[in-house]
């Protein structure tokens, strides 16, 4: 990230359309597999097949596909702080960053978790999914750490975790 460019305006990050499209294809394949499995059951009539097809179309295709219509930036870095989907947090309030990678990245490719401290306890401020950033999570983490050091004057901790469930 170019910090000089950030001084003049905000650094806007849009969704990762390629990752969203691959996730959409994976969900559509899963929906077709479920539909075919249930359509071969002998006791299911045509009306139940239609209901199942409409339900699977909505949950497996339309819901993930709606993310492709997002034309607004999901993450914005500015001199004041980080903005994620309209919520704002200053660099001074962020205490730690953590990249969470799944053990089997099938339906999710990881996430970046930003923590704040509220009443002496560490709380999650933002839970940024890999699909929400056109940059990789590592680049986004480095950009936030650099911007916090430059504009907020704070040193952030960065950790990498591998979780079983996401």
C-alpha positions, -999 to +999 in steps of 0.1 A: +000+000+000+012+035-008+009+055+024+015+088+005-016+081-016-035+075+017-025+109+030-043+126+001-075+105+002-089+072+015-077+039+003-108+020-008-109-018-011-137-035-030-150-071-028-131-099-044-154-108-073-133-138-084-136-154-050-173-146-048-179-162-082-160-193-073-180-195-040-212-191-060-203-219-083-195-242-054-229-234-037-247-239-070-231-273-074-240-283-039-276-271-045-279-292-077-264-322-058-290-319-031-319-314-056-308-345-075-305-366-044-340-356-032-356-359-066-348-396-068-367-403-036-398-422-046-422-405-022-416-369-034-442-354-058-437-326-083-450-298-060-424-308-034-397-308-060-407-273-070-406-261-035-372-276-029-359-262-062-371-226-053-356-229-018-323-242-031-322-215-058-327-188-032-302-201-007-275-215-030-276-191-059-294-158-052-280-152-017-243-156-027-249-140-061-262-108-045-227-102-032-216-097-069-239-067-071-219-048-044-203-018-061-194+001-030-161-003-012-163-027+017-131-015+035-117+020+036-084+031+052-080+067+059-059+089+082-085+086+109-090+049+110-106+018+094-141+017+080-157-017+073-192-018+057-201+016+072-187+009+107-157+030+118-129+023+142-099+045+149-064+032+148-059+040+185-089+017+194-076-013+175-054-035+198-047-066+177-051-082+143-055-119+136-057-138+104-078-169+109-073-197+083-095-228+081-079-262+080-100-272+050-107-241+029-138-253+010-165-227+015-144-201+032-109-188+025-102-172+059-108-139+076-091-110+093-103-102+128-096-068+143-098-065+181-105-036+204-105-034+241-137-025+260-137-023+298-104-043+300-117-071+278-106-078+242-136-076+219-140-083+182-144-050+163-144-063+127-146-098+112-134-092+076-139-122+053-116-129+024-144-122-001-147-087+013-112-076+002-098-076-033-063-076-016-051-107+001-057-109+039-019-106+045-016-075+024-047-060+041-032-068+075+001-052+066-017-021+052-036-016+085-004-021+106+015+004+085-014+029+085-018+025+123+019+031+129+020+061+106-012+079+115-023+065+149+012+061+164+003+026+177+020-007+172-005-035+165+000-072+173-005-095+143-011-133+148-020-161+125-044-189+137-056-221+121-091-230+133-110-262+127-144-245+122-153-212+105 
